[in-house]
Amino acid sequence: MRFPIPSTPQRRADALSVVSNPHPSHRPSLRLLAWATLKSERGQTVCQRRLQAQPVTQLKQVT
């Protein structure tokens, strides 16, 4: 069952900012939510079972 969430330009801009420019302060769950938001904006689906099967890894900052 799909529940449509109304799209707003601010939501899209925030998600794009998180995905395209990740910071160490961004948690993996925030990046995942932003990625899922952008996919749903494009009309694509996100499979929760596949997401739950994959471990969330921390991104290492390269200095």
Secondary structure, DSSP 8 states (H G I E B T S, - for coil): --------HHHHHHHHHHHHS--TTS-HHHHHHHHHHHHHHTT----HHHHHHS---------
